[in-house]
Structures are given as C-alpha cells and as structure tokens.
C-alpha cells in the first residue's frame, strides 16, 4: 500500500508541472511531502529490521522497498531539474509580459463645431459644421526602476479633403501642428525619456530629469475643462509644442512646505539652419549652417515652475519664462503684402517675459457637502512684457506690458452628478496682453490670448468606462486686434472701433464630441 502511495504521489507531481509561475510553489510543496513520506517509510523499515531477527525474511521484505526508494529519489532529482528549468522559463516569460514591451493608450475624439465670427464692419463668416477626428496614441516603456520612455503620436483632421488657400498656411507651424485640423498624416506630438531618483547625490531629495519633445500643451488649468491630467507648463502663458528639457526637485523635505517642488524647463522653438539638400543655399553656406540672410535667430526659452504648497486640496503654482528672438512680420512686409500681395517672411523682433500665478482648490471647504467636496475652482493671474529690438514688437518700439486674469469652476452636474460635470470659465486680457497659447484646443482661436474677454460653459459626461460625451460654448469679445498673431507688427493692438472691416470683433464656438479613452 505504501509503495502505491509513493508511486501515485510521484505521478501526481509530474502531472501538475506547468509553466505558470504560481504552480512552482505547489510543485515544491508536493516534492517536500513526497520526501517526508519516503523518510517515514525508511524509518519504519529500519524499525522492522531491528525487530525481525530472520535475515532472509528481512532482506525479502525490505530490499524491494529500498530499491523503490532509490528509484523514487532519482525521479525526484529529475523533477527538481525540470522544475528549475520551468522556474527560469516562467520568470523570463513574466519579465517579457510585464516589462519588455511598450504599453499603448488611446484617446480618440470625434467632434463637430459650429463656428461664427462677427467682423468690425458688421459682416459675418462662419462654418456651420466643422467635423473633425483627433487621435492620440500614447506609448510608455519602463526599462528599470529609474528610467522610462514616453511618446505620443497624433492625428487631427477635418472630414474629407480640405480646400487649401493660395497663401501660406501657418496652421502647420511646428508649435501647433498637432492642435490644428489639417492633413491625414500621423505626426509626433511627444517623445522624451525620463530619469527619476530618490536621492540627489547624498541628499534625500527626489529628483528627475527629462529630455525630448516634451508634453508642453494642455497644462493647468486648461486641462480641467478637457478632463485630462495636466502637463508641465501653466497654460495661462504657455500652451505650445516644444522640444527641450526639464529638471525637477521635490523640495518638501528641504523647505518644509507640503507638496512643494521646483522645475527648471528649457528648449528650442525654432532652429535657424540651412537645409541639408537646399540647392539654393547649401552649396554656399553648407548644410545645417546658420542662414544669416533669413534675419531669424534660434528661438530659445528658459523657464522656472515652482509649487510652494500642495496638500492635495489647496495648491499654489507659479511660473516664469523668458523667450529669446521671437518672430513676427515687420510693418514694411505687411504693407508690401497689402499693396502687391508679396508674401511676408518672419523676422526676429525681440524677446518676451511671461509670468503666472495660479491658485487652485480641489474641493471647497472640508466636509460641508459632497457637492462642494467634488468641486474644483481656480484663479490665475498672468503678465507679459515685451523687449523689442529695432524691428519693434506688437507694433511698438517700446517695451509693453500686458495683463490677464482667468477664473474657473468645475462641479458635479445637478443631473447625474456621479457621472457628469459642468464648468464655467471667464478670462480677460489687456491691450498689450500676449500669451504663447497657440496650441490651445479651441478652433475659434485661443480664448486665453484674447485682448478682451471670453466666456465658456461646458458639460462632460462619462457614458462607459472608456466612452464620454461633451458639449461646450465659447464666446470671445475682442477689444483689440492681434490676439492670435505672432510678435511683430501683425500683433499690434488696434481698437476694434478703429480697425478695418476684416478684423474679428466677436467669435463663438459651439462644439459637441464623443471621446474614447483607454
């Protein structure tokens, strides 16, 4: 009977061998139990030998059992070898499935916009139904505990073929190439590596560094209406795509301020280099050499983001940025375009300083009501200051300062509060206000750039775990022209009452969309 139990145990152990990592433990347990049975049997055999004085009978009874035990021991050794191989294979498979591949996420939005403009002379222009598809394919890969890669491919296109005008279309400018509905190409929106560590040299200061095409659109607080996680720069002054770097320090342990951190950001928004195979200039200048005839220098930016306090409910965010060699059209080029149709070219017109301070609360009060606990509110204040060279900035040879204020609230919708949100935002900009928010996700133009005031009311609702529906209304009332222009004479603020007939006085955008995220 004992022999049968041993044989059955060995067969059972062999039958349960698999490549699943959770079976390895069970296999070890079976082997240990089998060894215990053998040891017990050997003990009984020894006792039997001591009691039985008849040598021949002892040999007859014990020898087969000992032989079986020897056979079982050999089979156990084979099982252990197989189990070791299985364990290594399972570990390798686990690593491959958990780490050695890129993790993808999808954000796909189908949207229809009703856009209407009223011009200074009382005329109107509109698009009753601008239908677009926007696709973001996000990629993530973490090779180890410290280093990661992030990428995002983008597709943003109006339905069907687009009618193109005769003039240069700046909607494909690199700062906004993924925010405007143009062609059906899939473009690179983000690609950067991130290194993180819990110690900076010998100090207990968590830090990180990142380089690449950084996530520099949809930062706080514009992300709130879009129901997505904020990216790095505060969107009151910076909302454009950029190539550069960031270096972040978690300073709570140093300053004692809850949740405080500091980030230094920098990058290049334009590179002045002769194309490698430009036959008109490459033979004289050399490929990728600086082309001085363009009257454009590299556009560089350096900024500082500081969060002095963030306890998860209340937070303060500050940002300062300086950009060099910004571009625009000079007055001579604009006049030549108006009189003879000569296409103007960008020129270096000067530098700019941008500053922002944002106050945000995620939950009003503490336990007053579930409604207030789930309400988010913010107030943001920003300033811009130009530093023109000889070609003037915003139509002025002097440094000009602009201001803007932006208020918003996002709260549960009284109807279906568990799955729907409503929001209201208002902002107002002064005469010389200039932001770099060309990448803002508003097809009627950046509301945050408005020299005047803008209102937005919206509602979003989660339909399933992945599918959501949204509707919004944006109204912009301009006091001055040039809100969405660049930094030269094209950005000169002229009072709407004094502007020519083509200047936009009012803009509105009614949009509805379905969005799928997983």
C-alpha positions, 0 to 999 in steps of 0.5 A, a space after each residue: 500500500 505504501 509503495 502505491 502511495 509513493 508511486 501515485 504521489 510521484 505521478 501526481 507531481 509530474 502531472 501538475 508541472 506547468 509553466 505558470 509561475 504560481 504552480 512552482 510553489 505547489 510543485 515544491 510543496 508536493 516534492 517536500 511531502 513526497 520526501 517526508 513520506 519516503 523518510 517515514 517509510 525508511 524509518 519504519 523499515 529500519 524499525 522492522 529490521 531491528 525487530 525481525 531477527 530472520 535475515 532472509 525474511 528481512 532482506 525479502 521484505 525490505 530490499 524491494 522497498 529500498 530499491 523503490 526508494 532509490 528509484 523514487 529519489 532519482 525521479 525526484 532529482 529529475 523533477 527538481 531539474 525540470 522544475 528549475 528549468 520551468 522556474 527560469 522559463 516562467 520568470 523570463 516569460 513574466 519579465 517579457 509580459 510585464 516589462 519588455 514591451 511598450 504599453 499603448 493608450 488611446 484617446 480618440 475624439 470625434 467632434 463637430 463645431 459650429 463656428 461664427 465670427 462677427 467682423 468690425 464692419 458688421 459682416 459675418 463668416 462662419 462654418 456651420 459644421 466643422 467635423 473633425 477626428 483627433 487621435 492620440 496614441 500614447 506609448 510608455 516603456 519602463 526599462 528599470 526602476 529609474 528610467 522610462 520612455 514616453 511618446 505620443 503620436 497624433 492625428 487631427 483632421 477635418 472630414 474629407 479633403 480640405 480646400 487649401 488657400 493660395 497663401 501660406 498656411 501657418 496652421 502647420 507651424 511646428 508649435 501647433 501642428 498637432 492642435 490644428 485640423 489639417 492633413 491625414 498624416 500621423 505626426 509626433 506630438 511627444 517623445 522624451 525619456 525620463 530619469 527619476 531618483 530618490 536621492 540627489 547625490 547624498 541628499 534625500 531629495 527626489 529628483 528627475 530629469 527629462 529630455 525630448 519633445 516634451 508634453 508642453 500643451 494642455 497644462 493647468 488649468 486648461 486641462 480641467 475643462 478637457 478632463 485630462 491630467 495636466 502637463 508641465 507648463 501653466 497654460 495661462 502663458 504657455 500652451 505650445 509644442 516644444 522640444 527641450 528639457 526639464 529638471 525637477 526637485 521635490 523640495 518638501 523635505 528641504 523647505 518644509 512646505 507640503 507638496 512643494 517642488 521646483 522645475 527648471 524647463 528649457 528648449 528650442 522653438 525654432 532652429 535657424 539652419 540651412 537645409 541639408 539638400 537646399 540647392 539654393 543655399 547649401 552649396 554656399 553656406 553648407 548644410 545645417 549652417 546658420 542662414 544669416 540672410 533669413 534675419 531669424 535667430 534660434 528661438 530659445 526659452 528658459 523657464 522656472 515652475 515652482 509649487 510652494 504648497 500642495 496638500 492635495 486640496 489647496 495648491 499654489 503654482 507659479 511660473 516664469 519664462 523668458 523667450 529669446 528672438 521671437 518672430 513676427 512680420 515687420 510693418 514694411 512686409 505687411 504693407 508690401 503684402 497689402 499693396 502687391 500681395 508679396 508674401 511676408 517672411 518672419 523676422 526676429 523682433 525681440 524677446 518676451 517675459 511671461 509670468 503666472 500665478 495660479 491658485 487652485 482648490 480641489 474641493 471647497 471647504 472640508 466636509 460641508 457637502 459632497 457637492 462642494 467636496 467634488 468641486 474644483 475652482 481656480 484663479 490665475 493671474 498672468 503678465 507679459 512684457 515685451 523687449 523689442 529690438 529695432 524691428 519693434 514688437 506688437 507694433 511698438 518700439 517700446 517695451 509693453 506690458 500686458 495683463 490677464 486674469 482667468 477664473 474657473 469652476 468645475 462641479 458635479 452636474 445637478 443631473 447625474 452628478 456621479 457621472 457628469 460635470 459642468 464648468 464655467 470659465 471667464 478670462 480677460 486680457 489687456 491691450 498689450 496682453 500676449 500669451 504663447 497659447 497657440 496650441 490651445 484646443 479651441 478652433 475659434 482661436 485661443 480664448 486665453 490670448 484674447 485682448 478682451 474677454 471670453 466666456 465658456 460653459 461646458 458639460 462632460 459626461 462619462 457614458 462607459 468606462 472608456 466612452 464620454 460625451 461633451 458639449 461646450 460654448 465659447 464666446 470671445 469679445 475682442 477689444 483689440 486686434 492681434 490676439 492670435 498673431 505672432 510678435 511683430 507688427 501683425 500683433 499690434 493692438 488696434 481698437 476694434 472701433 478703429 480697425 478695418 472691416 476684416 478684423 474679428 470683433 466677436 467669435 463663438 464656438 459651439 462644439 459637441 464630441 464623443 471621446 474614447 479613452 483607454 
